Amino acid sequence: MSAFVELRGVSKGFDSASGRVNVLENVNLEVEQGEFVAIVGYSGSGKTTLVSMLAGLLMPDSGSVNVAGKPVRGPGPDRGVVFQNYSLLPWLTVFENIHLAVDQVFSSETEAAKRARTERYIGLVNLAHAKDRKPGQLSGGMRQRVSVARALAMDPAVLLLDEPLGALDALTRIEMQTLVEQVWQAEGFTAVLVTHDVGEAVALADRVILLDRGGVAMDIAIDRPRPRRRGDAALAAVEARILDRLLGTPATAGGIL
């Protein structure tokens, strides 16, 4: 039986001044339905390229990308995407930014149903008090909450998170990590997170995939109960193991790449 998300023999390269540069080579990856997988690696290792192919924003040079047994041919509402840069329309309110996505995906629903759907996800990310504010009136963390709510309001089977917390301060980042985990547990979608922060990956994911030299270098299951306690020695050991593989020397926990 096939996995819910599958990459089979996927390779992808880009043209440069010095010739063709291969970013991913013969990548094979499976993600089960409802699983939370984090992808880590140095800049240029192909993390964003991989997620962009899952989103349908890029096509592989060779191999196949499938979600729910169907080949990915382009973007679709079954795959919600949250980027680092928020991508909100500055002239619309929180409610209007989310409602716009709902209106596009659920155009056949009544206006009352679409409004209820919009308000549900605004509440899910704890922004009911700010639903009439525009992005310029929100903090960075609040804007990212809007981005998460907008993606989830489309009722995706897979949520793709491309370094969504990288621009946030340390405390807000921890708050958003907790929110993402809580929403994932409540909604039951499949999640794929790209992050430079190995500690973040280990804290959130069921599995951590390390990309290196164009392929999957490590695939580590994180078998720890949730919610996970910060300072957990077992998590710190996994984090150090991943950093050791990346750096090629014994590593200490707390690494951001």
PASE-811091 format. One record per residue: x, y, z of N, C-alpha, C, O, CB in turn. Coordinates in steps of 0.1 Angstrom, whole numbers, plus 5000, padded with zeros to 4 digits. Glycine has a CB too. Example, Ala and Ser with C-alpha at 12.3 -4.5 7.8 and 13.67 -1.06 7.14 Angstrom:
513249435078512349555078513249675078514249675085511349555090 512849785071513749895071512950005079513450115080514149945057 
This chain:
500849885000500050005000500950135000501950135007499050005012 500550224992501350344990501250435002500250445009501050414978 502350515005502250615015501450735010501150744998503650665019 500950815019500150935016500851035007500351084997499550995028 502051065011502951155003504151074999504851005007503351285011 504451074986505550994980506451074971505851134962505050864974 507751054972508651104962509450974958510050904966509651214967 509450954945510050834939511150874929510750924918509050734933 512450854932513450874923513451024918513751044906513350784911 513251114927513051254923514451324921515251324931512151334933 514651384910515851464908515351604902514451614895516851404898 516151714906515851844902517051924901517851924911514751914911 517251994890518452084889518052214883516852234878519452024880 518952314883518752444878519952494870521052454872518452544890 519652574860520752624851521452744859520752824866520152674838 522752744857523452854863524552904853524652844842524152814876 525253004856526253064847527352954844527952954833526953184853 527552864854528652764852528052634847528752534846529352744865 526752624844526152504839525052454847524552524857527152394837 524552334845523452284852523952234866524952174868522852164845 523152274876523452244890522352154895521152194896523652364899 522652034899521651934905521451964920522451964927522051794902 520251994924519952024938519551894945519951874956518852134939 518651814939518151694944518451584934518351594922516651694948 518951464939519351354930518751224936519151174947520851344929 517851164928517251034932516751024946517050934953518250924929 515951124950515351134963514151044964513251054956515051274967 514150954974512950874978512450904992513250905001513250724976 511250934993510650975006509250945007508450954998510851135008 508850895019507450855021506950925034507750925044507250705022 505750975034505151035046503750975047502950985038505151195045 503450925059502150865061501150965065501451075069502250755073 499850935062498751025065498751055080498750975088497450965060 498651185083498651235096499951245103500051295115497851145104 501051215096502351225102502951365101502551445092503351125094 503851405110504451535110505951505107506651445116504251605124 506451555096507851525092508551665090507951755084507851445078 509751675096510551795094511751765085512351655086511051845108 512151855077513251845068514251955072513952065072512751855053 515451905074516551995078517751975069517851875061517051975093 518652075069519852065061520452205058519752305061519551995048 521652215053522252335050521452415040520752355032523652325046 521652545039521152625028521652565015522852535014521452775029 520852545005521252484992521152334991521452274981522652524989 520652275002520552125002519352074995519151954993520552075016 518452164991517252124984515952114992514952064987517451994978 515952175004514752165013513552235006512452175005515052225027 513752365003512652434997512252384983511152384980513052584996 513252334976512952274963512052154964511052144957514252234955 512352074974511551954977510051994980509151944975512151874988 509952094990508552134994507852204982506652184981508652225006 508552274974507952344963507452244953506452264946508952434956 508052124951507552024943506351954949505351924941508651914940 506351944962505051894968503951984966502751944965505351864983 504252114967503252214965502752234950501752294948503752354970 503552174941503152184927503652314921503252354910501752184925 504552384928505152504922506352484913506752564905505652604934 506952364915508052314906507752174902507152094910509452324914 508252134890508051994886509451934886510451994883507451994871 509551804890510851734890511351714876510551704866510751604897 512651704874513251674862513051524858512851484847514751704862 513051444869512751304867512251254880512351314891514051224863 511551134880510851084891509451124893508951194884511651114904 508851084903507451124905507151174919507751134929506551004903 506151264920505651324933504251294934503451344925506051474934 503751224944502351184945501851224959502551214969502151034943 500551264960499851294972498551224971497751244962499751444975 498251144981496951064982496750984969495650964964495751164983 497950924964497850834953497750904939497650834929496750744954 497751034939497651104926498951194924499451244933496451194927 499351194911500551274908500251424910499251474907501051244894 501251494915501151634917501551704903502651684898502151684928 500551774898500651844885500751994886501152064876499551804875 500452044898500452184900499852214914499552124921499552264889 499752344917499152374931497752334932497052314922499252534933 497252304944495852264946495452284961496352284969495752114942 494252294963493752324977493952204987493752224999492252354977 494352084981494651974990495951994997496251915006494651844982 496752094993498052124999498152265002498252354994499152084989 498052295015498152435020499652465022500452375027497352455033 500052585019501452625021501552755029500852845028502052655007 502452745039502852865047504252895045505152815047502552835062 504553025040505853065037506353155049505653195058505953145024 507653185048508253265059507753415058507653485068509753265058 507453455046507153605043505653645045505353745040507653645030 504853555050503453585053502553585041501553515041503353715061 502953665031502153665018500753715020499753655014502253535011 500453805029499153855031498853985023499854055020498953895047 497654005019497254125012497054245022496254235031495954105004 497954345021497954445032496754535033496554595043499154535029 495954535022494754625023493454545028492354605029494454675009 493654415031492554335036492754315051493954305056492454205029 491654295059491754265073492154115075492154035065490454295080 492354075087492553935090491453855085491653755078492753915105 490253895088489053815083489053805068488753705062487753875088 489253925061489153925047490253845040489953785030489254075042 491453845046492553765040492253615040492453545030493853785047 491653575051491253425052490053395044489953295038491053395067 489053485045487853465037488053455022487353385015486753575041 489053535017489353525003489753384999489253344988490453625000 490553325007490953185003489753095004489553004996492053135013 488953105015487753025017486853035005486252935000487053055030 486653165000485753194989486153124976485353074969485553344987 487453114974488053054962487852904962487552844952489453094960 488052844974488052694975486652644977486252534971488952644986 485852714984484452664987483452764981482552804988484252655003 483552794969482752884962481252844961480352934960483252904948 480952714962479652664962478852674975477652654976479552524957 479652704986478952714999478252845000478452944993480052705010 477252845010476552975012477453075019478553035025475352945021 477153195019477953295025478053275040479153295046477453445022 476953235046476953205060477953095064478653095074475553165065 478052985055478952875058480352925056481252885064478652755048 480653005046481953055044482453145055483553135060482053125030 481553225060481853315071482153225084483053255091480653405074 481353125086481553035098482852965097483552955107480352935099 483252915085484552855083485652945086486652915092484552795068 485553065081486553165083486753195097487853205102486253295075 485653215104485753255119486253135127486953155137484353295124 485953015123486452905130487952895130488552875141485952765124 488652925119490052915118490753035124491853035129490552895104 490053155124490553265131490553235146491553275153489653395128 489553175151489553135165490553025168491153025179488153085169 490852935159491752825161493152885164493952815171491752735150 493552995158494853055159494853175169495753245170495453095146 493753185177493553285187493753425182494453505188494653255198 492953455172493053595166491653655165491453755158493653585153 490653605172489353655171489353805175488553885170488353585181 490153845185490153985189490754075179490654195180490953995202 491454025169492154105159491654085145492254125135493654075159 490454025143489953985130489754105121489654095108488753905131 489554225126489254345118490454425116490354535110488154425125 491654385121492854455118493554415105493254305100493854435130 494254505100495054485087496454435091496854465102495054605078 497154365082498454315085499454415091500254385100499054265073 499354545086500254645092500054675106500854745113500154765084 498854635112498554655126498854535134498554535146497054695127 499554435129499754305136501254295138502154345130499254185128 501654215148503054175150503354065141502554015134503254125165 504654035140505153935131504453795134504053725125506653915131 504453765147503853635151502353635147501853525143503953625166 501653745149500253745145500053735130499053665126499553875150 500853795123500753775108500953635104500253585095501753865101 501953565111502153425107500953345111500653235105503453375113 500253375122499053305126497953315115497253225112498553365140 497853435109496953455099497253365087496353305081496953605094 498553355084499053275072498653125075498253055066500553285070 498853085088498552945091497052925090496552825085499052915106 496253015095494753005095494253005081493352925077494153125103 494853085072494453095058494652955051493852915044495153205051 495852905054496152775048495252665053494752585045497652735050 494952665066494152555071492652575068491952475067494252565087 492252695065490852725062490452655048489252645045490552875061 491452625040491152555027491052405029490752335020492352585018 491152365042490952225046491852125038491452035032489452175043 493152155039494152075031494351945037494251925050495452155029 494751845029495151715034496551725039496951645048494951605024 497351815033498751825037499051975039498652065031499651775025 499752005050500152145053501652145051502452075058499752185067 502152235042503552245039504052375045503552485042503852245023 505052365054505552485061506952505057507852435061505452455077 507252615050508552645045509252755053509052875051508452685030 509952705063510652795073509752905078510053025077511852855066 508552875083507552975086507853055098507253165100506252905088 508753005107509053075119510353145120510753205130508952985131 511053145108512453185108512653335111513653375116513053165095 511653425108511753565110511253615123511253735126510953635099 510853525132510253555145511353565156512353495155509153465149 511053645166511953645178511853515185510853435183511653765187 512753485194512853355201511553315208511153205207514053355210 511053415216509853385224508653355215507853265218509553495234 508453445205507353425196507453295188506453235185507253545186 508653255185508953135178508453015186507852925181510353125174 508753015199508352905208506852905209506252795208508952925222 506253015210504753025210504152965198503152895198504253165212 504752995186504252955173504452805172503652735166504853025162 505552755177505852605176504752535184504252435179507252575182 504352585195503352525203501952525196501252425196503152595217 501652645190500452655182500352555171499352495169500252805177 501452555163501452455152501252315156500452245150502752475144 501852275167501752135172500252115176499652015173502652115183 499652215184498352195188497352185177496452105177497952315198 497452275167496552275156496752145148495752085144496852395147 497952095146498151965139497451855146496851775140499651945138 497551855159496951745167495451755166494751655166497451755182 494951875166493451895166492851865152491751805152493152045170 493551905142493051885128493351755121492551715113493452005120 494451695125494851565119495351565105495351455099493651485120 495851675100496351685087497851625087498351605097496351825081 498351605075499751565073500551695072500151785065499951475061 501751695079502551815080503951785075504551685079502551875094 504451875067505851875062506452005065506052105059506051835047 507452015074508052135078509452145074510252055076508052145094 509852255067511252285064511752385074511152485077511352345049 512852355080513452445091514952435091515552325088512852415104 515652545094517052545096517352505111518552485114517652675092 516352505119516552495134516352345137515252295137515552585142 517452275140517352135143516552105155515852005156518852075144 516752195165515952175178514452185175513752115181516352275188 514052275167512652295163512152165156511052125160512452415154 512952115147512551995140512351875150511351805149513551955130 513251855159513251745169512051765178511451665182514551735176 511751895182510651915191509251895185508351855192510752065196 509151915172507851915166507551785158506351745158507652025156 508551715153508251615143508151475148508751445159509251625132 507451395141507451245143508751185137509351095142506251175137 509251245126510451205119511151335114510551425110510151105107 512551325115513351425109514151375098514851275099514351485120 514051445086514751405074515851495072515651625071513851395062 517151455071518251535068518651525054518951415049519451495077 518551635047519051645033520551685032520851785039518151735024 521351615025522751655024523251595010522951485006523551595035 523951685003524551644990523551594980523751504973525651534992 522351654981521351624971520451504974519551474966521951604958 520651444986519851324989519451315003519851405011520551204984 518751215007518351185021519551125028519951005025517151095022 520151195038521351145045520951075058521550985062522251255048 519851115064519351055076517851065077517251155071519951125089 517250965083515750955085515550905099515650785101515050865074 515250995108515250955122513850975128513251085128516251045130 513350865134512050875141512250935155513250905162511450725142 511351025159511351085172510251025181509151065180511251245171 510650925188509650845196509650905210510150845220510050695196 509051025212508951085225507451135227506851175217509951205226 506951125239505551165241505351315239506251395240505151135255 504151355236503751495235502751535246502051445251503051525221 502751665250503751765246505151745251505351685262503251905251 506051775243507451745246508051855255507851975253508251735233 508751805265509351895275510751955270511551875266509551825288 510852085270512052145266513152105276512952105288511952305266 514352065271515452015279515451865281516251815288515352085293 514451805274514451655274515751595269516251635258513251605265 516451515277517751465274517751375261518651385253518351385285 516651305259516551215247516451305235517051265225515351125249 515651405235515551495224516951565221517351575209514451605226 517551605231518851675230519851575223520751625215519451725243 519851445227520751355221520451335206521451315198520551215228 519151335202518851325188519351445180519951435169517351305186 519151565186519551685180521051685178521551725167519151805189 521851645188523251635187523751535176524751555169523851595200 522951425175523351325165523151385151524051355142522451205166 522051465149521851525135522951625133523451635121520451585135 523251705142524351805141525651745138526451795130524351905153 525951635145527151565143527351515128528351525123527251445152 526251465123526251425109526451545099527151525089524951345105 525851655103525951775094527351835095527951865085524951875098 527851845107529151915109530351825107531451875105529151975122 530151695109531251605107532151595120533151535120532051645096 531651665131532351655143531351645155530251675152533251785145 531751605166530851595178530151725180530851835181531551545190 528851725181528051855182527351865195527051765202527051865171 527051985199526252005211524852055206524752105195526852105220 523852035214522452065211522352215210523152295215521452015221 521352265202521052405201521452465188521552585187521752475212 521552375178522152425165521052485155520052425154522852315158 521352595149520652655138521552665126522652715127519952795142 521052605115521852605103521452715093522052725082521752465096 
